[in-house]
Amino acid sequence: MTPVFPMRIANPADPAPEFPWPAGKRCAVFPAFDVDGETAWLQHDAANTDRLVTLSFGGYEERVGVPKILEYLRSVEVKATFFIPGWVVDVHPKMCEAIVRDGHEVGHHGYLHKRPDPADFAEDKEEIDKALESLKRVLGVVPVGYRAPSGENYDQLLGYLRERGIVYSSSFRDDIRPYRHKLRDGSKGPVELPVNMSFDDWLYGLSQRYSPRPMFPKEHVLSIWNGELDQTREWGGLVTMVMHPQVTGRPMRIGILRDFLARARGFGDVWIATGKEIAEHFLAHEKAAGL
């Protein structure tokens, strides 16, 4: 029997408003890291608990990846957003404290990196609350941004995130500019800072763990990233990045980020900002426009 699907648009949000970027900038770049640590591998397969080499991919973040990324960001005076699961905060507190100490934004990324699912709303609420507690207890942070683990979300969860004080989400893939979510009951949801999947480093640097595809060399990744930036800049949009310290924190791959951000800065009209800064900019223009 052919399944019957509801006749409704997946995302009822209004079109993204074309608010101007600050100080006459032509576009924005949102450098963001998903500090998944070992949760990326534990959620993929619970049996990985005792597969120590597999877990060492995630463990690289505390030992090398995050310290090297923080060192680089300090050297170029760039602030970024780090979306961190609550489990990682509890297990690697010193690593996470270093991120906060350097003045970077910390965002919510679930507790154990569980992929949200509409059938698991009670469990997903627990993930949200447990991570909020960890972020506050260990880091003194009350996050305003949320990135969905494994990049999934749904209407009921968006409403709960709003209730729990989340101002913006950075998970959807359906625009090149920030927009305001509209929930199915007609109420306002969080602001969305949509992701450009071309900037997910996992696709280029760790894909061989799941497929026979080889790693992408630096020249290929830079070609993709630079091409996306050029067109997004022409369109006046937002480049939202999804980087993982267990990928971009590797020796050659941190060079990709370095070269990309240097080129972006070289234009002189690209705003490099945290998610919180971009969301606040959107909210100010939304308020001024009476939306």
Contacts in CASP RR format, 6 or more apart in sequence:
PFRMAT RR
TARGET T0000
AUTHOR 0000-0000-0000
METHOD contacts of the structure
MODEL  1
MTPVFPMRIANPADPAPEFPWPAGKRCAVFPAFDVDGETAWLQHDAANTD
RLVTLSFGGYEERVGVPKILEYLRSVEVKATFFIPGWVVDVHPKMCEAIV
RDGHEVGHHGYLHKRPDPADFAEDKEEIDKALESLKRVLGVVPVGYRAPS
GENYDQLLGYLRERGIVYSSSFRDDIRPYRHKLRDGSKGPVELPVNMSFD
DWLYGLSQRYSPRPMFPKEHVLSIWNGELDQTREWGGLVTMVMHPQVTGR
PMRIGILRDFLARARGFGDVWIATGKEIAEHFLAHEKAAGL
11 172 0 8 1.000
11 174 0 8 1.000
11 181 0 8 1.000
12 182 0 8 1.000
12 184 0 8 1.000
12 186 0 8 1.000
13 179 0 8 1.000
13 180 0 8 1.000
13 181 0 8 1.000
13 182 0 8 1.000
13 192 0 8 1.000
14 179 0 8 1.000
14 180 0 8 1.000
14 182 0 8 1.000
15 179 0 8 1.000
16 175 0 8 1.000
16 176 0 8 1.000
16 177 0 8 1.000
16 178 0 8 1.000
16 179 0 8 1.000
17 177 0 8 1.000
17 179 0 8 1.000
17 285 0 8 1.000
17 286 0 8 1.000
17 289 0 8 1.000
17 291 0 8 1.000
18 177 0 8 1.000
19 178 0 8 1.000
19 281 0 8 1.000
19 282 0 8 1.000
19 285 0 8 1.000
19 286 0 8 1.000
19 289 0 8 1.000
20 285 0 8 1.000
21 27 0 8 1.000
21 28 0 8 1.000
21 236 0 8 1.000
21 271 0 8 1.000
21 281 0 8 1.000
22 271 0 8 1.000
22 281 0 8 1.000
23 271 0 8 1.000
24 269 0 8 1.000
25 269 0 8 1.000
25 270 0 8 1.000
25 271 0 8 1.000
26 233 0 8 1.000
26 236 0 8 1.000
26 267 0 8 1.000
26 269 0 8 1.000
26 270 0 8 1.000
27 229 0 8 1.000
27 232 0 8 1.000
27 233 0 8 1.000
27 235 0 8 1.000
27 236 0 8 1.000
27 237 0 8 1.000
27 238 0 8 1.000
27 239 0 8 1.000
27 269 0 8 1.000
27 270 0 8 1.000
27 271 0 8 1.000
28 237 0 8 1.000
28 238 0 8 1.000
28 239 0 8 1.000
28 270 0 8 1.000
28 271 0 8 1.000
28 272 0 8 1.000
28 273 0 8 1.000
28 278 0 8 1.000
29 229 0 8 1.000
29 238 0 8 1.000
29 239 0 8 1.000
29 241 0 8 1.000
29 261 0 8 1.000
29 264 0 8 1.000
29 270 0 8 1.000
29 271 0 8 1.000
29 272 0 8 1.000
29 273 0 8 1.000
30 81 0 8 1.000
30 170 0 8 1.000
30 193 0 8 1.000
30 238 0 8 1.000
30 239 0 8 1.000
30 240 0 8 1.000
30 241 0 8 1.000
30 273 0 8 1.000
30 274 0 8 1.000
30 275 0 8 1.000
30 278 0 8 1.000
31 78 0 8 1.000
31 80 0 8 1.000
31 81 0 8 1.000
31 241 0 8 1.000
31 243 0 8 1.000
31 257 0 8 1.000
31 261 0 8 1.000
31 272 0 8 1.000
32 80 0 8 1.000
32 81 0 8 1.000
32 82 0 8 1.000
32 83 0 8 1.000
32 147 0 8 1.000
32 170 0 8 1.000
32 240 0 8 1.000
32 241 0 8 1.000
32 242 0 8 1.000
32 243 0 8 1.000
32 275 0 8 1.000
33 69 0 8 1.000
33 80 0 8 1.000
33 81 0 8 1.000
33 82 0 8 1.000
33 83 0 8 1.000
33 243 0 8 1.000
33 244 0 8 1.000
33 245 0 8 1.000
33 248 0 8 1.000
34 83 0 8 1.000
34 109 0 8 1.000
34 147 0 8 1.000
34 242 0 8 1.000
34 243 0 8 1.000
34 244 0 8 1.000
35 61 0 8 1.000
35 66 0 8 1.000
35 82 0 8 1.000
35 83 0 8 1.000
35 84 0 8 1.000
35 85 0 8 1.000
35 88 0 8 1.000
35 95 0 8 1.000
35 96 0 8 1.000
35 99 0 8 1.000
35 109 0 8 1.000
35 244 0 8 1.000
35 245 0 8 1.000
36 58 0 8 1.000
36 61 0 8 1.000
36 85 0 8 1.000
36 88 0 8 1.000
36 109 0 8 1.000
36 113 0 8 1.000
36 149 0 8 1.000
36 244 0 8 1.000
36 246 0 8 1.000
37 58 0 8 1.000
37 59 0 8 1.000
37 61 0 8 1.000
37 62 0 8 1.000
37 85 0 8 1.000
37 88 0 8 1.000
37 92 0 8 1.000
37 245 0 8 1.000
37 246 0 8 1.000
38 55 0 8 1.000
38 58 0 8 1.000
38 59 0 8 1.000
38 88 0 8 1.000
38 91 0 8 1.000
39 85 0 8 1.000
39 87 0 8 1.000
39 88 0 8 1.000
39 112 0 8 1.000
39 113 0 8 1.000
39 149 0 8 1.000
40 57 0 8 1.000
40 58 0 8 1.000
40 113 0 8 1.000
40 244 0 8 1.000
40 246 0 8 1.000
41 48 0 8 1.000
41 51 0 8 1.000
41 54 0 8 1.000
41 55 0 8 1.000
41 57 0 8 1.000
41 58 0 8 1.000
42 48 0 8 1.000
42 49 0 8 1.000
42 55 0 8 1.000
42 112 0 8 1.000
42 113 0 8 1.000
43 112 0 8 1.000
43 113 0 8 1.000
43 114 0 8 1.000
43 115 0 8 1.000
43 149 0 8 1.000
43 150 0 8 1.000
48 54 0 8 1.000
48 55 0 8 1.000
49 55 0 8 1.000
57 206 0 8 1.000
57 209 0 8 1.000
57 246 0 8 1.000
58 246 0 8 1.000
59 246 0 8 1.000
60 245 0 8 1.000
60 246 0 8 1.000
60 249 0 8 1.000
60 250 0 8 1.000
61 92 0 8 1.000
61 95 0 8 1.000
61 244 0 8 1.000
61 245 0 8 1.000
61 246 0 8 1.000
61 249 0 8 1.000
62 92 0 8 1.000
62 94 0 8 1.000
62 95 0 8 1.000
64 249 0 8 1.000
65 245 0 8 1.000
65 246 0 8 1.000
65 249 0 8 1.000
65 250 0 8 1.000
66 95 0 8 1.000
66 98 0 8 1.000
66 99 0 8 1.000
66 245 0 8 1.000
66 249 0 8 1.000
67 95 0 8 1.000
67 98 0 8 1.000
68 249 0 8 1.000
68 254 0 8 1.000
69 245 0 8 1.000
69 248 0 8 1.000
69 249 0 8 1.000
69 254 0 8 1.000
69 257 0 8 1.000
70 98 0 8 1.000
70 99 0 8 1.000
70 102 0 8 1.000
70 104 0 8 1.000
72 254 0 8 1.000
72 257 0 8 1.000
72 258 0 8 1.000
73 79 0 8 1.000
73 80 0 8 1.000
73 102 0 8 1.000
73 104 0 8 1.000
74 102 0 8 1.000
76 258 0 8 1.000
76 261 0 8 1.000
76 262 0 8 1.000
76 265 0 8 1.000
78 261 0 8 1.000
78 272 0 8 1.000
79 103 0 8 1.000
79 104 0 8 1.000
79 105 0 8 1.000
79 273 0 8 1.000
79 274 0 8 1.000
80 104 0 8 1.000
80 105 0 8 1.000
80 274 0 8 1.000
81 104 0 8 1.000
81 105 0 8 1.000
81 106 0 8 1.000
81 107 0 8 1.000
81 145 0 8 1.000
81 274 0 8 1.000
81 275 0 8 1.000
81 276 0 8 1.000
82 99 0 8 1.000
82 104 0 8 1.000
82 105 0 8 1.000
82 106 0 8 1.000
82 107 0 8 1.000
83 106 0 8 1.000
83 107 0 8 1.000
83 108 0 8 1.000
83 109 0 8 1.000
83 145 0 8 1.000
83 146 0 8 1.000
83 147 0 8 1.000
83 170 0 8 1.000
84 96 0 8 1.000
84 99 0 8 1.000
84 106 0 8 1.000
84 107 0 8 1.000
84 109 0 8 1.000
84 135 0 8 1.000
85 109 0 8 1.000
85 110 0 8 1.000
85 111 0 8 1.000
85 112 0 8 1.000
85 113 0 8 1.000
85 131 0 8 1.000
85 149 0 8 1.000
86 109 0 8 1.000
86 110 0 8 1.000
86 111 0 8 1.000
86 112 0 8 1.000
86 130 0 8 1.000
86 131 0 8 1.000
86 134 0 8 1.000
86 135 0 8 1.000
87 111 0 8 1.000
87 112 0 8 1.000
87 113 0 8 1.000
87 134 0 8 1.000
88 95 0 8 1.000
88 96 0 8 1.000
89 96 0 8 1.000
89 131 0 8 1.000
89 134 0 8 1.000
89 135 0 8 1.000
89 138 0 8 1.000
89 139 0 8 1.000
90 134 0 8 1.000
90 138 0 8 1.000
93 138 0 8 1.000
93 139 0 8 1.000
96 106 0 8 1.000
96 138 0 8 1.000
96 139 0 8 1.000
97 138 0 8 1.000
97 139 0 8 1.000
99 106 0 8 1.000
100 106 0 8 1.000
100 139 0 8 1.000
100 140 0 8 1.000
100 141 0 8 1.000
104 274 0 8 1.000
105 145 0 8 1.000
105 274 0 8 1.000
105 275 0 8 1.000
105 276 0 8 1.000
106 135 0 8 1.000
106 139 0 8 1.000
106 141 0 8 1.000
106 143 0 8 1.000
107 135 0 8 1.000
107 141 0 8 1.000
107 143 0 8 1.000
107 144 0 8 1.000
107 145 0 8 1.000
107 146 0 8 1.000
107 147 0 8 1.000
108 128 0 8 1.000
108 131 0 8 1.000
108 132 0 8 1.000
108 135 0 8 1.000
108 143 0 8 1.000
108 145 0 8 1.000
108 146 0 8 1.000
108 147 0 8 1.000
108 166 0 8 1.000
109 131 0 8 1.000
109 146 0 8 1.000
109 147 0 8 1.000
109 149 0 8 1.000
110 127 0 8 1.000
110 128 0 8 1.000
110 131 0 8 1.000
110 146 0 8 1.000
110 149 0 8 1.000
111 126 0 8 1.000
111 127 0 8 1.000
111 128 0 8 1.000
111 130 0 8 1.000
111 131 0 8 1.000
111 134 0 8 1.000
112 127 0 8 1.000
113 149 0 8 1.000
113 150 0 8 1.000
114 120 0 8 1.000
114 123 0 8 1.000
114 124 0 8 1.000
114 127 0 8 1.000
114 149 0 8 1.000
115 148 0 8 1.000
115 149 0 8 1.000
115 150 0 8 1.000
115 151 0 8 1.000
115 152 0 8 1.000
116 124 0 8 1.000
116 127 0 8 1.000
116 148 0 8 1.000
116 149 0 8 1.000
116 150 0 8 1.000
116 152 0 8 1.000
116 153 0 8 1.000
116 154 0 8 1.000
116 157 0 8 1.000
117 124 0 8 1.000
117 152 0 8 1.000
117 154 0 8 1.000
118 154 0 8 1.000
118 156 0 8 1.000
118 157 0 8 1.000
121 156 0 8 1.000
121 157 0 8 1.000
121 160 0 8 1.000
124 157 0 8 1.000
124 160 0 8 1.000
125 157 0 8 1.000
125 160 0 8 1.000
128 157 0 8 1.000
128 160 0 8 1.000
128 161 0 8 1.000
128 164 0 8 1.000
129 164 0 8 1.000
132 142 0 8 1.000
132 143 0 8 1.000
132 164 0 8 1.000
135 141 0 8 1.000
135 142 0 8 1.000
135 143 0 8 1.000
136 142 0 8 1.000
143 166 0 8 1.000
144 165 0 8 1.000
144 166 0 8 1.000
144 167 0 8 1.000
144 168 0 8 1.000
144 276 0 8 1.000
144 279 0 8 1.000
145 166 0 8 1.000
145 167 0 8 1.000
145 168 0 8 1.000
145 169 0 8 1.000
145 170 0 8 1.000
145 190 0 8 1.000
145 275 0 8 1.000
145 276 0 8 1.000
145 279 0 8 1.000
146 161 0 8 1.000
146 166 0 8 1.000
146 168 0 8 1.000
146 169 0 8 1.000
146 170 0 8 1.000
146 171 0 8 1.000
146 190 0 8 1.000
147 169 0 8 1.000
147 170 0 8 1.000
147 171 0 8 1.000
147 242 0 8 1.000
148 169 0 8 1.000
148 171 0 8 1.000
151 171 0 8 1.000
152 171 0 8 1.000
153 169 0 8 1.000
153 171 0 8 1.000
153 172 0 8 1.000
155 183 0 8 1.000
155 184 0 8 1.000
158 169 0 8 1.000
158 181 0 8 1.000
158 183 0 8 1.000
158 189 0 8 1.000
158 190 0 8 1.000
159 183 0 8 1.000
159 187 0 8 1.000
159 189 0 8 1.000
161 169 0 8 1.000
161 190 0 8 1.000
162 188 0 8 1.000
162 189 0 8 1.000
162 190 0 8 1.000
166 190 0 8 1.000
167 190 0 8 1.000
167 191 0 8 1.000
167 276 0 8 1.000
167 279 0 8 1.000
167 283 0 8 1.000
168 178 0 8 1.000
168 190 0 8 1.000
168 191 0 8 1.000
168 192 0 8 1.000
168 193 0 8 1.000
168 275 0 8 1.000
168 276 0 8 1.000
168 278 0 8 1.000
168 279 0 8 1.000
168 282 0 8 1.000
169 181 0 8 1.000
169 190 0 8 1.000
169 191 0 8 1.000
169 192 0 8 1.000
169 193 0 8 1.000
170 192 0 8 1.000
170 193 0 8 1.000
170 194 0 8 1.000
170 195 0 8 1.000
170 240 0 8 1.000
170 275 0 8 1.000
171 192 0 8 1.000
171 195 0 8 1.000
172 192 0 8 1.000
172 194 0 8 1.000
172 195 0 8 1.000
173 194 0 8 1.000
173 195 0 8 1.000
173 196 0 8 1.000
173 197 0 8 1.000
174 194 0 8 1.000
175 192 0 8 1.000
175 194 0 8 1.000
176 194 0 8 1.000
176 196 0 8 1.000
176 232 0 8 1.000
176 235 0 8 1.000
176 236 0 8 1.000
176 237 0 8 1.000
176 238 0 8 1.000
177 194 0 8 1.000
177 236 0 8 1.000
177 237 0 8 1.000
177 238 0 8 1.000
178 191 0 8 1.000
178 192 0 8 1.000
178 193 0 8 1.000
178 194 0 8 1.000
178 238 0 8 1.000
178 278 0 8 1.000
178 279 0 8 1.000
178 282 0 8 1.000
179 191 0 8 1.000
179 192 0 8 1.000
179 194 0 8 1.000
180 188 0 8 1.000
180 189 0 8 1.000
180 190 0 8 1.000
180 191 0 8 1.000
180 192 0 8 1.000
180 282 0 8 1.000
180 286 0 8 1.000
180 291 0 8 1.000
181 188 0 8 1.000
181 189 0 8 1.000
181 190 0 8 1.000
181 191 0 8 1.000
181 192 0 8 1.000
182 188 0 8 1.000
182 189 0 8 1.000
183 189 0 8 1.000
191 279 0 8 1.000
191 282 0 8 1.000
191 283 0 8 1.000
193 238 0 8 1.000
193 240 0 8 1.000
193 275 0 8 1.000
193 278 0 8 1.000
193 279 0 8 1.000
194 238 0 8 1.000
194 240 0 8 1.000
195 240 0 8 1.000
195 242 0 8 1.000
196 228 0 8 1.000
196 232 0 8 1.000
196 239 0 8 1.000
196 240 0 8 1.000
196 241 0 8 1.000
197 203 0 8 1.000
197 242 0 8 1.000
198 224 0 8 1.000
198 225 0 8 1.000
198 228 0 8 1.000
199 225 0 8 1.000
199 228 0 8 1.000
199 239 0 8 1.000
199 240 0 8 1.000
199 241 0 8 1.000
199 242 0 8 1.000
199 243 0 8 1.000
200 242 0 8 1.000
200 243 0 8 1.000
201 221 0 8 1.000
201 242 0 8 1.000
201 243 0 8 1.000
201 244 0 8 1.000
201 247 0 8 1.000
201 248 0 8 1.000
201 253 0 8 1.000
201 256 0 8 1.000
202 242 0 8 1.000
202 244 0 8 1.000
202 247 0 8 1.000
203 216 0 8 1.000
204 215 0 8 1.000
204 216 0 8 1.000
204 220 0 8 1.000
204 221 0 8 1.000
204 247 0 8 1.000
205 215 0 8 1.000
205 216 0 8 1.000
205 247 0 8 1.000
205 250 0 8 1.000
205 253 0 8 1.000
206 215 0 8 1.000
206 244 0 8 1.000
206 246 0 8 1.000
206 247 0 8 1.000
207 213 0 8 1.000
207 215 0 8 1.000
208 214 0 8 1.000
208 215 0 8 1.000
218 252 0 8 1.000
218 253 0 8 1.000
218 255 0 8 1.000
218 256 0 8 1.000
218 259 0 8 1.000
221 253 0 8 1.000
221 256 0 8 1.000
222 256 0 8 1.000
222 259 0 8 1.000
222 260 0 8 1.000
225 256 0 8 1.000
225 260 0 8 1.000
226 260 0 8 1.000
226 263 0 8 1.000
228 239 0 8 1.000
229 239 0 8 1.000
229 260 0 8 1.000
229 263 0 8 1.000
229 264 0 8 1.000
229 270 0 8 1.000
232 238 0 8 1.000
232 239 0 8 1.000
233 267 0 8 1.000
233 269 0 8 1.000
233 270 0 8 1.000
238 278 0 8 1.000
243 257 0 8 1.000
247 253 0 8 1.000
248 254 0 8 1.000
248 256 0 8 1.000
248 257 0 8 1.000
261 272 0 8 1.000
264 270 0 8 1.000
264 272 0 8 1.000
265 272 0 8 1.000
273 281 0 8 1.000
END
